[in-house]
Amino acid sequence: MKLLDIYAKMKSDLDVLEGQLALSVTSDHALLTEASTHLLKAGGKRIRPVFVLLAGKFGQYRLDVLQRIAVPLELIHMASLVHDDVIDNAETRRGQLTVKSKWDNRIAMYTGDYIYGKALSIVTELNDPLIHQILSKAMVQMCIGEMEQIRDFFNTEQSVRSYLLRIRRKTALLIAVSCQLGAIAAGADRHIANRLYRFGYNVGMAFQIRDDLLDLLGTEKQIGKPPGSDIRQGNITLPVLLALQEDGGREKLLIEINKIRESDGAGDTKRALNIIRKSAGIHTAEAMAARYIDKAIDALRGLPDIPARKNLTDIAHFVAKRNY
């Protein structure tokens, strides 16, 4: 089943979540509401809420309960993007001006903080300390991952292991707990929740690697921002690290990366992108993402054979091949 077909079958519940997302960031402060809903209106894949709902199918499915997991997780993701755009000095996201670009850094930082606060206020409506503990630990790890990324800006000597640990914290954990918490909130057996966590973790790792590949290979129309944005901001991703390991192109690539760094992100990335695209690093990164997808699908084996399991498998395959 195609991704759009899965979303179409879940449309009524996703529409409820969309309404709750908009309602949750609405306040008496007009500017805060406008800034908070700016990214929301730009859309998004809503992959985390979808995972929450599908995981909830393995237990007692109640939308009124699951929305108190799905909405906060999407808000946390959105808040992190608002903050990321300040750190990265990004002008566009999802084809729209970023909050920091439309207003300024100060508005963006407080908007992100506000969205985080709203997320936490919603999840506290669920009287389950385990849910709160899992979510809070994931948020701590996300912050550590962001700090590690800042620390390693333009660090061409970092290891692949460091990169993988960083994306585990920045991206994979929130997707993993989306699957885990959806199952827990629905009262599913603990072994089911654990398997879904493993599924989400491996999908999340593949998701971020594919995201990094798209930044290098995609068009601005596909990815909603200029290609090469990561390297322009100093974020040295997996395909770049792998390309730097090749003797033939290493020195040329280092020269181009240094030019970009010295230009404070305003330099031309075309030469660097050309070197990376011709390297074996692209294919190696694609193979690593595929291995994570295989691990994700393997984690689903042994779970009840219900339509949600097939849907999760189909989404994993979509992540492996996505080009937007």
C-alpha positions as CSV (number, residue, x, y, z in Angstrom):
1,M,0.0,0.0,0.0
2,K,1.3,3.5,-0.9
3,L,1.9,6.1,1.8
4,L,-0.9,8.3,0.5
5,D,-3.3,5.3,0.7
6,I,-2.3,4.8,4.4
7,Y,-2.9,8.4,5.2
8,A,-6.2,8.4,3.3
9,K,-7.5,5.5,5.5
10,M,-6.5,7.4,8.6
11,K,-7.8,10.8,7.3
12,S,-10.6,11.3,9.8
13,D,-8.3,10.7,12.8
14,L,-5.5,12.7,11.3
15,D,-7.9,15.6,10.7
16,V,-8.8,15.5,14.4
17,L,-5.1,15.7,15.3
18,E,-4.5,18.6,12.8
19,G,-7.3,20.5,14.5
20,Q,-5.9,19.8,17.9
21,L,-2.4,20.9,16.8
22,A,-3.8,24.3,15.7
23,L,-5.9,24.6,18.9
24,S,-3.0,23.8,21.1
25,V,-0.8,26.7,19.9
26,T,-3.6,29.2,19.9
27,S,-3.3,31.8,22.7
28,D,-4.6,35.3,23.6
29,H,-1.3,36.7,22.3
30,A,-1.8,37.4,18.6
31,L,1.9,37.4,17.6
32,L,2.7,34.2,19.5
33,T,-0.3,32.5,17.9
34,E,0.7,33.7,14.4
35,A,4.4,32.6,14.8
36,S,3.4,29.3,16.3
37,T,1.0,28.4,13.6
38,H,3.3,29.6,10.8
39,L,5.2,26.3,10.5
40,L,2.1,24.3,11.2
41,K,0.4,25.8,8.1
42,A,3.3,24.8,5.9
43,G,2.3,21.2,6.4
44,G,4.6,18.2,6.9
45,K,4.5,14.5,6.8
46,R,3.2,14.1,10.3
47,I,5.1,10.8,10.5
48,R,5.3,10.8,14.3
49,P,1.5,11.2,14.9
50,V,0.9,8.5,12.3
51,F,3.3,6.1,14.1
52,V,1.5,6.9,17.4
53,L,-1.9,6.0,15.9
54,L,-0.7,2.8,14.2
55,A,1.1,1.7,17.4
56,G,-2.2,2.3,19.2
57,K,-3.8,-0.3,17.0
58,F,-1.9,-3.0,18.9
59,G,-3.8,-2.2,22.1
60,Q,-7.1,-0.5,22.9
61,Y,-7.4,2.2,20.3
62,R,-8.8,5.4,21.7
63,L,-8.2,8.6,19.8
64,D,-9.0,10.7,22.8
65,V,-6.0,9.1,24.6
66,L,-3.7,8.7,21.7
67,Q,-4.0,12.4,20.6
68,R,-2.5,13.3,24.0
69,I,0.6,11.5,22.8
70,A,0.5,12.3,19.0
71,V,-0.1,16.1,19.3
72,P,2.7,16.7,21.9
73,L,5.2,14.6,19.9
74,E,4.5,16.6,16.7
75,L,4.7,19.9,18.7
76,I,8.1,18.9,20.1
77,H,9.3,18.1,16.6
78,M,8.0,21.5,15.4
79,A,9.6,23.4,18.2
80,S,12.9,21.8,17.5
81,L,12.7,22.9,13.9
82,V,12.0,26.5,14.9
83,H,15.1,26.4,17.1
84,D,17.2,24.6,14.4
85,D,16.4,27.3,11.9
86,V,17.8,30.0,14.3
87,I,21.0,27.9,14.9
88,D,21.4,27.2,11.1
89,N,20.4,30.7,10.1
90,A,18.0,29.0,7.6
91,E,15.8,31.2,5.5
92,T,13.3,28.6,4.3
93,R,11.7,25.4,5.4
94,R,9.0,23.3,3.6
95,G,9.1,26.0,0.9
96,Q,8.1,28.8,3.3
97,L,10.0,31.5,5.2
98,T,11.2,30.2,8.6
99,V,9.9,31.8,11.8
100,K,13.3,33.5,12.4
101,S,13.3,34.8,8.8
102,K,9.7,36.1,8.9
103,W,10.2,37.7,12.3
104,D,13.6,37.5,14.0
105,N,15.7,35.2,16.2
106,R,14.2,36.4,19.5
107,I,10.6,35.8,18.3
108,A,11.7,32.4,17.0
109,M,13.4,31.2,20.2
110,Y,10.4,32.2,22.4
111,T,8.0,30.6,19.9
112,G,9.9,27.4,20.1
113,D,9.9,27.5,23.9
114,Y,6.2,28.2,23.9
115,I,5.5,25.2,21.6
116,Y,7.6,23.0,23.9
117,G,5.6,24.2,26.9
118,K,2.3,23.5,25.2
119,A,3.4,20.0,24.3
120,L,4.3,19.2,27.9
121,S,1.0,20.6,29.2
122,I,-1.0,18.3,26.9
123,V,0.9,15.1,27.8
124,T,0.4,15.7,31.5
125,E,-3.3,15.1,30.9
126,L,-2.3,11.4,30.9
127,N,-1.8,10.1,34.4
128,D,1.1,7.7,33.6
129,P,4.5,8.5,35.0
130,L,6.2,6.0,32.6
131,I,5.0,8.1,29.6
132,H,6.3,11.3,31.2
133,Q,9.7,9.7,32.0
134,I,10.2,8.3,28.5
135,L,9.3,11.6,26.8
136,S,11.4,13.7,29.1
137,K,14.4,11.5,28.6
138,A,14.0,11.7,24.9
139,M,13.8,15.5,25.0
140,V,17.1,15.6,27.0
141,Q,18.8,13.4,24.5
142,M,17.5,15.6,21.6
143,C,19.1,18.7,23.3
144,I,22.4,16.8,23.7
145,G,22.3,15.8,20.0
146,E,21.7,19.4,19.0
147,M,24.6,20.6,21.1
148,E,26.9,17.9,19.6
149,Q,25.9,19.1,16.1
150,I,26.8,22.6,17.0
151,R,30.1,21.4,18.5
152,D,31.0,19.6,15.3
153,F,30.1,22.3,12.7
154,F,32.7,22.1,9.9
155,N,34.5,19.4,11.8
156,T,35.8,17.2,8.9
157,E,37.6,14.9,11.3
158,Q,34.6,13.6,13.2
159,S,33.9,9.8,13.0
160,V,31.0,8.1,11.4
161,R,30.2,6.7,14.9
162,S,29.9,10.2,16.2
163,Y,27.5,11.1,13.4
164,L,25.3,8.0,14.1
165,L,25.1,8.8,17.8
166,R,24.1,12.4,17.0
167,I,21.3,11.4,14.7
168,R,20.2,8.8,17.2
169,R,19.6,11.6,19.6
170,K,18.4,14.3,17.2
171,T,16.0,12.2,15.2
172,A,15.7,8.5,15.8
173,L,14.7,8.6,19.5
174,L,11.6,10.8,19.0
175,I,10.4,8.5,16.2
176,A,11.2,5.5,18.4
177,V,9.2,6.8,21.3
178,S,6.3,7.8,19.0
179,C,5.9,4.1,18.3
180,Q,6.6,3.0,21.9
181,L,4.3,5.6,23.6
182,G,1.4,4.9,21.2
183,A,1.5,1.3,22.3
184,I,1.9,2.1,26.0
185,A,-1.0,4.6,25.9
186,A,-3.2,1.9,24.3
187,G,-2.3,-0.6,27.0
188,A,-0.5,-2.9,24.6
189,D,1.8,-5.6,26.1
190,R,5.3,-4.4,27.0
191,H,7.0,-6.7,24.5
192,I,4.9,-5.2,21.8
193,A,5.9,-1.7,22.9
194,N,9.5,-2.7,23.0
195,R,9.4,-4.1,19.4
196,L,7.7,-1.0,18.2
197,Y,10.4,1.1,19.8
198,R,13.1,-0.9,17.9
199,F,11.1,-0.5,14.7
200,G,10.8,3.3,15.2
201,Y,14.5,3.7,16.2
202,N,15.7,2.0,13.0
203,V,13.2,3.8,10.8
204,G,14.4,7.0,12.4
205,M,18.0,6.3,11.7
206,A,17.2,5.6,8.0
207,F,14.9,8.6,7.9
208,Q,17.7,11.0,8.9
209,I,20.3,9.4,6.5
210,R,17.8,9.8,3.7
211,D,17.2,13.4,4.7
212,D,20.9,14.0,4.6
213,L,21.1,12.4,1.2
214,L,18.2,14.5,-0.1
215,D,20.0,17.6,1.0
216,L,22.8,16.7,-1.4
217,L,20.8,15.1,-4.2
218,G,17.4,16.7,-4.2
219,T,16.1,19.9,-5.8
220,E,14.8,22.9,-4.0
221,K,11.3,22.0,-5.1
222,Q,11.6,18.5,-3.6
223,I,13.1,19.4,-0.3
224,G,11.7,22.9,0.3
225,K,15.1,24.6,0.8
226,P,18.2,25.0,-1.4
227,P,20.3,21.8,-1.9
228,G,23.5,21.8,0.1
229,S,22.0,23.7,3.0
230,D,23.6,21.3,5.5
231,I,27.1,21.8,4.3
232,R,26.6,25.5,4.0
233,Q,25.6,25.6,7.6
234,G,28.6,23.5,8.6
235,N,26.6,20.3,9.3
236,I,28.9,17.5,8.0
237,T,26.6,14.6,7.3
238,L,27.2,10.9,6.6
239,P,27.7,11.1,2.8
240,V,30.2,13.9,3.2
241,L,32.1,12.0,5.9
242,L,32.2,9.0,3.6
243,A,33.3,11.1,0.7
244,L,36.1,12.5,2.8
245,Q,37.5,9.0,3.4
246,E,38.2,8.7,-0.3
247,D,41.8,9.5,-1.2
248,G,41.0,10.7,-4.7
249,G,38.6,13.5,-3.8
250,R,39.4,14.2,-0.1
251,E,41.8,17.2,-0.6
252,K,39.5,18.9,-3.2
253,L,36.5,18.5,-1.0
254,L,38.4,19.8,2.1
255,I,39.3,22.9,0.1
256,E,35.7,23.5,-0.9
257,I,34.4,23.0,2.6
258,N,37.0,25.4,3.9
259,K,35.9,28.0,1.4
260,I,32.3,27.6,2.5
261,R,33.4,28.0,6.2
262,E,35.4,31.1,5.5
263,S,32.5,32.7,3.6
264,D,30.3,32.2,6.7
265,G,27.9,30.0,4.8
266,A,27.5,32.4,1.9
267,G,29.8,30.6,-0.4
268,D,28.9,28.5,-3.5
269,T,28.4,24.8,-2.7
270,K,28.2,23.6,-6.3
271,R,31.8,22.3,-6.5
272,A,31.5,20.6,-3.1
273,L,28.2,19.0,-4.1
274,N,29.6,17.8,-7.4
275,I,32.5,16.1,-5.6
276,I,30.2,14.4,-3.1
277,R,27.7,13.3,-5.7
278,K,30.5,11.6,-7.7
279,S,31.9,9.8,-4.6
280,A,31.1,6.3,-3.4
281,G,29.9,7.9,-0.2
282,I,26.4,8.4,-1.7
283,H,26.0,4.7,-2.4
284,T,27.5,3.6,1.0
285,A,25.1,5.9,2.8
286,E,22.2,4.6,0.9
287,A,23.2,1.0,1.8
288,M,23.5,1.9,5.4
289,A,19.9,3.4,5.4
290,A,18.7,0.2,3.7
291,R,20.2,-1.9,6.5
292,Y,18.4,0.1,9.1
293,I,15.1,-0.4,7.2
294,D,15.8,-4.2,7.2
295,K,16.3,-4.1,11.0
296,A,13.1,-2.1,11.4
297,I,11.0,-4.6,9.4
298,D,12.7,-7.4,11.3
299,A,11.5,-5.8,14.6
300,L,7.9,-6.2,13.4
301,R,8.2,-9.9,13.1
302,G,6.4,-11.7,15.9
303,L,3.9,-8.9,16.3
304,P,0.1,-9.6,15.8
305,D,-0.7,-9.9,12.1
306,I,-3.0,-6.9,11.9
307,P,-3.3,-4.2,9.2
308,A,-1.3,-1.8,11.2
309,R,1.7,-4.1,11.0
310,K,1.5,-4.1,7.2
311,N,1.1,-0.3,7.2
312,L,4.2,0.1,9.3
313,T,6.1,-2.1,6.9
314,D,4.9,0.0,3.9
315,I,5.9,3.2,5.6
316,A,9.4,1.8,6.3
317,H,9.7,1.0,2.6
318,F,8.6,4.5,1.8
319,V,11.3,6.0,4.1
320,A,13.9,3.9,2.3
321,K,13.1,5.4,-1.1
322,R,11.6,8.8,-0.3
323,N,12.6,11.7,-2.4
324,Y,10.8,14.5,-0.5
